[in-house]
């Protein structure tokens, strides 16, 4: 059905930024999740590298009334606030590239790692959640969080920056 893929460092032929999100608790909150990523035109450095300014915005479209009526199965029994999402978000740099200068408008704690040769920035877990880690990335009902960051491609990488992202149901909320 075309819903699978991979992010690997095997090729720099089509530099691809990966932006992926998932929820820490089982629910139907994905219905109310909106995600939009905007990539600027590249700025070429003296060394031939290319830098892109990127913003990713997550929106929780759920209303307070929907949260009140939804029940735990639909809106998640997320601590004390029904309908509040705590999504994990992962930013995968293109093969050979890096992600830097990451800020989150909600104060999310972000970590860095390498996964299969790729630079990855992600929301960190908080608390002692040894069985089910919870991210420090609040997205309350009727709110938006914006992540701003820089993606840099080294000299010699050809092609325009592509985007691979988690599909959402945003178009049904417009």
Secondary structure, 3 states (H helix, E strand, C coil): CCCCCCCCCCCCCCCEEEEEEEECCCCCHHHHEEEEEEECCCEECCCCCEEEEEEEEEEECCCHHHHHHHHHHHHCCCCCCCCCEEEEEEEECCCCCEEEEEEECCCCCEEEEEECCEEEEEECEECCCCCCCEECCEECCCEEEEEEEEEEECCCCCCCCEEEECCCCHHHHC
